Amino acid sequence: MKKKYLIVALLSGTLVLGTTVTANAKAKTKVDRRQTVVNVALKPTSESSLTDYVYHTVDPTSSDFHHYLSPGEFADKFGQSTDYLQAFKKYLSGYHLSATVYPGNLALKIKGTKANVNQAFKAKYVRQKGLPSKTTYKLPGKLSKQVVAVIGVYAPNPKTHSKKSTKSTKKSPTKKSFTKLSSLKDIGVPISDAKPNTDVTGNAFSRKYGALKFANCYHLTSLYNQGLEGQGQRIGIITHADFRMGDIKTYLKQVGLPDDTSRIHRIYPVGSKKAARSLTSKILTPYQAETSLDVQSASSVAPKAQIDVYIGQTNNDATSTPSMHYTSFMTAISENNDKQLTTSFGPGVELAKSWTDHSASLQQYTHAFNLMLEQAAAQGITVFRASGDYGRSESPIGKENHVMSTSPYQVIVGGTTLPYTKIIHDKIIKVTKERAWGDIYSASPAEIKAGVFPGSGGGFSALNPTPRYQLGVPGVNTFRAITLLKYLGKGHYAINKHPRVITGTGNARNLPDVSGNADSQTGYATYVSGNQLNITHKSFKLTPKKIWTIGGGTSYVAPQMAAANAVMNTQRSTPIGFWNPQIYKFAQQADTPFHVLDDADNNNNLYYTGQPGKLYNQATGLGTIDFEKLYAKFNDENAR
């Protein structure tokens, strides 16, 4: 199991993506003519004014409350000037590069050959001891002054580039990782040993395995009863793989919803439709499975919303994953069609040793990403992101790390376990009430031997400071933890027979913000299909495969939350917008819409526990949501 996790780079229900830096050139080829996409993130006219404006849009006492901007208005207020952008485009055209300004004037999308990109940016290869190489670049002074980050420029090692093909560092699926594929578990998605009973259909299936399970647990059903089902709303899903529309149709039919998939739309911000769909048409990948469950989760929780799937994928290994991720997000934000965005993918943004973009540092990329999400907030867009699925250490290196973005301008969604009693691996497992998801108790002997355990992502950001909405909230920047796991090295953990309790303080962006059911033992049904790769020692063959399984992971909860937001937005005159300043305020009120999971015992994400008597903890954030109460709170704000 451990080996498969490393092969496909799929950490539980959330996908951690590598990059492609391979030259893919023939032995004597010196010029790389593959088409790439590079992004140049730019400074706003005033970053402090932008941040203040974002907070004002959700402050009922401000004259800017719910005064959301169009991308054009954002450009006039905070974006770079047309003259500056035209000068940048003219400079790039001299190197046969096309440049498009994203609406909002906060970034440029550049397309062209890698060779021309390297010439335009005067790219140079720089070796770094113990870290991936980096690429330095140089722009004319008048252009460089307004640049926050250049994302996606890669200068290959001159010592190896012209001699032979450079090996790829992309953590991508291999033939071996798909051998004997019989469930999502074989490609890294955490699932229970049970299969959904597909003889049960419609609402009964949905209550047991689908959207109605989520809706009933978190009081979204009362909004359905008011006729709120996401009509008139659009949900944007940021992914890095295509999916099979037939899988969505099969799922919707099973859960008793109309199987008309005309409300689900594919958008290709990076490569062509043909390029993005080439792998999906050939073999079932973990990336396809992730996208499928995201679409199924969102489309069923908001059954009348339009679903826009932004597929940041190319098949030529020329564009870095961070650049594809940024491109997909910025496309969705600048087009401004979706008032709720969600993603379960991440390019490893807080791990220096595995950071995969060569021209943008972790700090630069984080800065650019935060500015982009501030544009989203200024436009009234709510962004949701899965927190990860291996506790405080998404990448198994023994230290806290969060490969998903920890930007304070998004709702980071953690995971819980619902109450259940089951016999698992010949022992009775009993969870008496909803708790933080951190599971060492239902692990099989093989899983214990592999040393990989699932739990909700949570803890402290390595790159973002404590945002103003978290300051002063009881439980923020303090923690209680238990050393349940002992790191043995080489990505392997063992259960600690004598765990210790630790308390302490932090000083950073705390995560997650909210949580919902994510445990595979209490999880949701997913359907995927495709070709299974079977390998013998001499040959391999593809076999059609159809899979129903019960899965878990915070990647289920993030799209469910986005869909719930679409339900709440259904009949509003203005979108709810940036959640976080609002929900942290609500959490401190007597009639809070949150159920705090603050127990110290049997309530952890493999490390962080509840903090008794406090409103926040790093295992579940503010806790679970009563959407009926939250909807009323948002409406009360709007009525002031």
Phi, psi and omega in degrees: 000314180304319182296321180293323178300318182288324182297311187267355180055035179251110183263097182056226185279351179253145184260126176254117190259144172272192178234172177242114179240011180293142177286330180051034182252157175290163190306323185259003182281132181249342183246126182268111185260008179292146179282135179231165175240124179239145178242139173245111179272136187243160179284145169285167180297327175209111183291321180293321178293323177297313180298317178299319181297318179303315179291325180295329183296340180240021177251110184298343180273355183265147176291345179264010180301123180057022172271076183282148184262146166282163176304324178294318177293323177298317179300316181294326186272321188229347186278169176288157185289156177297322180299315180298315182293322177295322178296320179296314181296320179296318178299314182292325180297334176294345177248021176062037177248138174266139180230130178243133177274123174294134175308129187118343176058035180249359181193159176240139174254121186245133179233141179167186179285154178297325180297315180291324176300313181298323178292316183296323183262007179050046188291139177226140179282134178228122178281140177236125182294124178077001180226162174301155178296160175234164180243123173270153179220164179217131177239157174305144188307318182294333179273322188290336186297332184258010185269129174270316182202144169250118190247117172111004177275130181225114174264118182289160178298116183297339181283339183240339189299316185273354183267318182200167180296133176284136179289145180280143173260011181292131176274083187242164181297143175245170179303319185296328184289350180250007179297133177054044178291117179234350179198171177298338180298328182287348175244018169104349180282130182289124178226162172277171178284347183279157173246148177292146178278098183282358171287338174272132184229176174064217183298327180296318176295317182295322179293328183271325188229359191223215188299321181292336174296312177297313184296319179291322181295323190241025169058038172272341183301324181297330177286324173302319182295341176269006179085013180266110182225018178093007181297138183082356181255156175234136177247124178263130179245121180267117182227177177229028177200152175279176182214171179262119181299329178298329177294323179291318179299316179299317181296310183300320178297320182295324182270007173083020178255158176303132184266021174285111184266015180292344178276358180253125189236136175264136177230134185244092185283341187250293181253183180281165176302317181298317181294316183292328185268356185298316181286319181301325182286345185257318188209146178285121183244161176296330180292320175297316181299318179297313179299318181299314182290328176297313182293317180297318181295312183291317186289337180269326178288326174243080193290352178242011178273152171279143182242121177251117183255112181268107189260098181273085186211143173218155183253013182254007177057030183256333184258132181292152179299316176303323178292320177296319180296314179297317180301315182296314179297312183294327175298312181297317183290316184286334174284333168061033178269332188252121180270006171214129179239149178214149175211149174238014179253151177207142181268027176069054193277359177232027179234102185299321185287343178241012178294134195248003174260134188270333185262345178243129176284168176304318182292318180295317181295317178299318178299312180297319181294319178298317179298319179298317180287335173292323174299318178302313182296320179296336179266001178085020181266132174261129183247132179241143179218136175296142185276344186110170193226021175227045176066220183280351184234083182298318173265126188285080179238005176090344180244157179298135176202151180226107184282344174276153178302139177252023181309137179285353183264025176220157176271111179271124190252119179265185186235152176231174172242130176280159177301139175199158172228122182214155168265115183232124181053045175065024174221148181277123176251126182228118174250115191275337177206163183302135184219169173298144180278112176199099197246104168248355189270338180255009184293143176280164176304322180294321179291322177296319179295322179290334176074032179237122185231141182270147176187160183294134174296138180181156180146228185231140177291146175269349189235335184252132178286170178298121179288159186297330182287343179267341184298132177082358179280124182304124181107335177288135180066014163234157180209157169234135184217163178224135185275070182290331185241146176243128182278126182257356183097161177056041176070027187233131177243155173233151178289127182281120182289337181229072182292148178252152174265134181234139172235154181183193181230158175226177180206074182195181174296122179272143178217151005276186175264315179220172182215163175202170185307123181223000183283134179297334178291338177234030193272206192234153179282145176221145178234128174221156177217161179162189181268126176273139178261115176255131186239135168250182182288346182242338186206175175217159177215157179259134180233128178301138183223137174236128189233122164253130179210168175252118185241171177218180180128153179292348176289346170281320189285323181300309177294331175296318178295319178298320178293321176298323177296320177297322177298315180292330180282351193309309185249017181277148176282332175228148180294159178296321176078209186297107184297313203301313177299329181286312186289328177290330174290314179301322183297338182265003179266157184298322180263050183303142175273009183248144172257108184282129176261084189254007180300142177279329185256146178051044184200078184213163177253037185086349178211292181287141179244179170295159175243102186308129176082358181252156187279342187226145167212160186277004174269321183226006180068227178283349178111203180268164190250137164263100187293333176297315179289321181295319177301316178297321179297312179299320180292324177298320178298318183292332184278349184289000000 
